[in-house]
């Protein structure tokens, strides 16, 4: 049997020594970002996602091993552990297999079989279950077990009790269950229907008469009809050919050649399947489908979240945030290039033409007063009207103003604005005005602002509220942590929530960092961070490489070079004839050529590091203080707007991918309603999932397929040759 290390190495396609090294590093308390970035020589440059997958599977396999030992001990305590059973437990690959093997030995609630055993009918059941060649006729065998005092007055009573016992034995057979589950996945159908005949038109109408093979049902379908069932709109069943299932049951339960108890056993097997096995396996299959669908949805959510967080920032410009609304008006906040609030207002662009013109005049004055360059508009209620007003506003300012706007996903903004964190950050502002500030900052630096919000509230997934909360939070928190550490954090400007996402830090230490700089001024070196209360050596080791100190005299303090590699960086510069001033002035354009000429391996040995670390150090020296997000396509900023009525089939447009889901992607094309590109319209080849081609934030070219104004639906294609002829 494989060890945990061997299993993980096989699953991940990694060397066993690398896997063992990662396990050791994790057990020593090292964080995933630290391991991925600064211990590459120990794991063959696995990325952070691979290491997180390894950590998740390691936890599962360790729990599996612990459960195996637990049940082996329990069965041994009953005096029923055989070597064969022990080996079966040890060979089980999943917790479900372990539980199936343990089922016969579990303490059960009172069942029909329990009652029959109390009546002394277990020996009769054993005789009939054995199906020996000389097995007596069941009715004759039952005569010896009649006992009116125990409620066994007739032969039929004795045989019914024996049948109940045998049915439970058959139901508890791990081999039968294992093969039946495989058969269900291969041959069963999942069928959904409307719970009531006059259900009416609901979002679940596609599932009023729906059938799919269990093995082919899509994750988003499973999550949809599960929710429909919970809301008492749908009825969901699994249908399986009974004869095919009974063939499996009887293959194990009914022996050949036939004997006097064969017919009795076949009847007991049928009762076991109908009453015990089928309902149980149906529940398990439903649970397996739900678990797989949830994992898929969580994975897709994480996949969507990363590019959303890593959207290129629009830094250094004064930005106006507009939080649209009807009754309460449109909340306005103007922030400077660092996100500091300069001004706020409330306007009412949806109250009529006069109020809209007043709104344009007021915003125009704010734009001129603060030299606003960009406008961020939340995509919630009244967003369409606010966008149209903004286009008129920009037109009134003239092209020379250079003002542009962008629709910003405001999901979670209201959650943040009402949070204690927002109250602490903006104690003098109304809840609604805080939302406008958040929207403006989301354009300036999406990552820095979105880390303040629970990832589940960001709204780039599907059915996130139906997911196992702990698993979803763990996955999304991992994505946030990876993004924050990939970008790096300016220790002198970062908020406490952003600092808390840095490897090795927590909320308490993050608050201490903010408090320290408020009391002592800006940090002037990385080493100074060690003076922060409760930030010890281990925490410093984990976080140092991800914290930037632009004010430091040492240029390396503003790079991702870890302090432990400063000596290597200095040696590299010295050997190749560069100075620290060359790094500051960006004069290392030929660094790669010189490394190649000297020899990577030879140079790495001379610097006392491995080749992966040498290359990372060289990259940082070439671009000190760089932001990896700047290398991504810039967000689309607009100056005009389209309406749905302007869209015509065949029209070519540029758009930004807002969400990627199982059946396609939603694209913002400058109309209030995002358009859907179905998975079949994403590429001119077959793809299993939209994420193979698209990510949130991608700027794409699309063509309009169809527009349904009544239902506010826009169908798009990314394949021009698929336009209707």
Steps between C-alpha positions, in 0.01 A plus 500: 500500500619849414610744767344845514810646332482245218128562452546878482798471265296280263193727512696822445760362261783617730814338633462329838787694656340829394167393649669396825680836515174691461335289770791572733484873425125508563538307826762752611241777470612655172234672291412399144612833341835480684559139394400569139717811467802444721555124521494412131812286516323272748192433288596537135322835456144382577262793479281616790189325365680165478628540855148586625362193323774295664415646840128426455562143391754451778236599754247261343743208484610555858136506614441184296794329666381607846149371428639165378692458825193601699265245339762224502532555873122500545452173309794344681339600828193298397722198438394488134811629320648256250819553302296513180272771641797696633664498157172612343484795739862592427446477122191727501565810288217716633316570823182365335669163441615487861148574624349232272743241640427613855120503452438142630692574822348841576274556795159524334178661605218257572396338170271219390806274494586600857150406616525165319834426665348574841240235421778243453466471122865567403594126495209433261617786278856362505385153389299637210766757406768227479308329214673170564414204273320333792319818604153416638179634353453846660151424634625181667810670642282776648302257715786474749489877563136550588468674837168670584655675800738682264229574248594224257168317486496377142746370243435815297612714796827307529572519127416872487746568782770287335439686173545836678834383642621368164387819323714704739799269446464540123460877536817518709709308243773745388561318171132523402487870578825572315381330182152647521638854532714443192194363314287800603763745375518310171135411439260695725314818404430802711146623437343829608143623470278780628378424851156636413316464170420872485850611606505799268797672338803509732877506458484120530274452196780318313480226764122440496560202272871426507694173470875448487729199545656526846848479351440790261298750702668841519603659829294815447194281430551310826525823698194642324266210567634457854396857571167447323438199721581697817262774390229235445468573130659180366487130570831318442545123469754250377361227277683171456407183314404271787583177316853619423551604863356173632742306281784666692338436840420135424845438355638554849209395720357193325730201463499240227399225453150559625390354832190493721559857624576658158148635440490633857838670448389657173197645673716629788743650247212680329383638835856607582532687171157668505482588868862556603753513219327709233397790729846501656689484169268765352590733790870423457491558124317829552760596760785405267348705217452795736855474634643483148281791386598704806870433446462598136314820591752586771784438256333722239435771759867492597599504133281807439608677817870501417485705177244732660740574786792524260333755270749772411457801728428845362734670743607855555187675369230690684192281472129559553293211633127489427275267700174510299156495657142613450327608822817588691668658200846439359777519759821669385854483638814656354832345607854602418763279336569323831132438581465785751150652500495856363128568470156340520152580376157355425327569167171388345545425129190276480246752636432674169674707233543810718658303785723315252634829364556624856686177566720550189577857608591395853722211389660715233598752768650222716693362203648840419573583864688176572625427145319164489631273225290185536147419615413161651131405488358218711306241298202471735155664511464804269841432345359532148352845557814614683717381212288691247526812716878452522530484121315833476725638774818399315364643175430833674858512627641453150758251370786717623400418861629145452235368740387140451289256696478131581223283642634337817363184659360629828426156648574511871531879515190531718629219723829685545340843553290368790790310659691601815809533280335768283363676808851513643650617170228763430333587831373834368335368183156356440482131410398582142790741448742229617374285212583778252854521643538123466381509137754773413780309667402179320597667175824638645618178661254206489714274716556747784127575521355153444707344780277691742201293393412138567597329170160324490335841458700601193258325263709322237371148559180300480292364788765619748241518777434127456865401545651345815596826671825382658629347176401802291658746744821297511528487120422868448721617786782305337445685171499837676818413688674387180400818314606736777838333535556478124455878476676597823388758754635845580540480877469879534169546318316167524183470706479251785271263300754493216793441736306220670506307171880504484661161565587458867284789624157502662246769582658576840852546366368698202330744737823524698690593181252780424514622860882492501531715186237744633705543818851484352463616141572305184719191505843567352620140467370145501692417815313775683184292459644269765428772757124457458350333809422126459685478167765239577780335301276237339237754394774727362648212303161429342392860428821694431529419129143610434522837678642796307672802655541760220647751749793271588856591405552136401341451157449130577245595767270607215523169314381143550856393583485339844741639763656154523611546135636854528854363515438302182357806324796715599744231386317467168531873438865499600599203281327645194633853554187682611431731794194566715467836324471317168204313647333825608552657158382193308835439328488120516358447152781260404492307827356183342768500230777526757348222712483273196857584403626426851292182530181474709606201707852633560366841602237349729769298679719811533206687655412212733147442365320271257432588137124575562588747776772656286250561219243647740760735648608609151138573399450718806825690447395583146164646610515615863162599640317352201132407518431177308148625426642775277597234246135397452260663248367830632128524589266646239410861581206649307369842404170396338225246557283263300141404569351159429296651218828603330619138479452314173591140407847490351619816681865476611586625849780505755409374844633395838430155644310550828429140603591152377260219583447139394286576197669816370620848588334835562662792318460872566462662156411850617128427533336489841429128453799266461486270199534121520751311289387138520778244533427386143568855374832559675737319263496343154600169659348283771576611854387324816474817707508876430793544741723321247483817291371786716573667832322778686639835383597382150437757228339318207347565159142377468221509244131536579298185426160597636332765716182447701406838649191365679702245698815722509709225342794550268658202325856544376759297315878516491504312168415723205440202273218384731286805427163420349523500123 
